[in-house]
Amino acid sequence: MEDDRVFKALADPTRRMLLDLLFQRDGQTLKELQVEIDMTRFGVMKHLRILENVGLVVSKRSGREKLHFLNPVPIRAIHDRWIDKYSEHRLSALGALKRELERKG
């Protein structure tokens, strides 16, 4: 299942940090990301490859450089599938409580 691969990719703190860095400033090079992570070039490349394989990062060549961009779509799909449906009941209950309190008050 695709969700399993995304969850597994997100389980690693280094990969989450890479996504945070790309959220702050999209389109960074490997070198720019490496400076922020304090890890070898090959270590960062390995993590980026995993993120690319599950679609969380998209890369684009720009001349001699390869730029990395955040793709939030897989995270949104997880939100819609796993988080949204569980929070809907609570929101409905809060709305009903609000209406009941306004009716009494």
C-alpha positions in Angstrom: 0.0 0.0 0.0 1.3 3.5 -0.9 0.4 4.9 2.5 2.7 2.4 4.2 5.7 3.6 2.1 4.9 7.2 2.9 4.6 6.5 6.6 7.8 4.6 6.6 9.6 7.5 4.8 8.2 10.0 7.3 9.2 7.8 10.3 12.9 8.9 9.9 13.7 12.2 11.7 16.4 13.2 9.1 13.9 12.8 6.3 11.3 14.9 8.2 14.0 17.5 8.6 14.7 17.5 4.9 11.0 18.1 4.2 11.0 20.9 6.7 13.9 22.5 5.0 12.2 22.3 1.6 9.0 23.7 3.2 11.0 26.7 4.4 12.7 27.2 1.0 11.8 25.0 -1.9 14.2 24.3 -4.7 17.4 23.6 -2.8 20.4 21.8 -4.0 22.0 18.7 -2.3 24.8 20.9 -1.1 22.5 23.4 0.5 20.6 20.7 2.2 23.7 18.9 3.3 25.0 22.1 5.1 21.8 22.2 7.2 21.7 18.5 8.1 25.4 17.9 9.1 25.6 14.6 7.3 27.7 13.3 4.5 26.7 14.0 0.9 25.9 10.3 0.4 23.8 10.1 3.5 21.7 13.1 2.4 21.4 11.6 -1.1 20.2 8.3 0.3 17.4 10.1 2.3 16.4 12.3 -0.7 16.2 9.2 -2.9 13.8 7.6 -0.4 11.7 10.7 -0.3 11.7 10.9 -4.1 10.7 7.2 -4.4 7.5 7.8 -2.4 6.8 11.1 -4.2 7.4 13.5 -1.3 10.3 15.2 -3.1 10.5 16.0 -6.8 13.9 16.9 -8.4 14.6 19.0 -11.4 17.8 19.6 -13.2 18.8 23.3 -13.6 22.0 23.5 -15.6 24.6 21.5 -13.6 22.5 21.5 -10.4 19.7 19.3 -9.3 17.1 21.2 -7.4 14.8 19.4 -4.9 11.2 20.5 -4.3 8.6 19.4 -1.7 5.5 17.6 -3.0 2.9 17.8 -0.2 0.3 15.7 -2.1 1.2 12.4 -0.5 1.0 14.0 3.0 -2.4 15.5 2.1 -3.6 12.1 1.0 -2.6 10.6 4.3 -4.3 13.5 6.1 -7.5 13.0 4.1 -7.5 9.2 4.6 -6.3 8.9 8.2 -6.7 12.2 10.1 -9.7 13.9 8.6 -12.2 11.1 9.1 -11.3 10.7 12.7 -11.6 14.4 13.5 -15.0 14.8 11.7 -16.9 13.2 14.6 -15.3 15.6 17.1 -16.1 18.7 15.0 -19.7 17.6 14.6 -20.0 17.0 18.4 -18.5 20.5 19.1 -21.0 22.1 16.6 -23.9 20.3 18.3 -22.7 21.4 21.7 -22.4 25.0 20.6 -25.9 24.9 19.1 -27.3 23.4 22.3 -25.6 26.0 24.6 -26.8 28.8 22.4 -30.3 27.4 22.5 -30.3 27.3 26.3 -28.5 30.6 26.8 
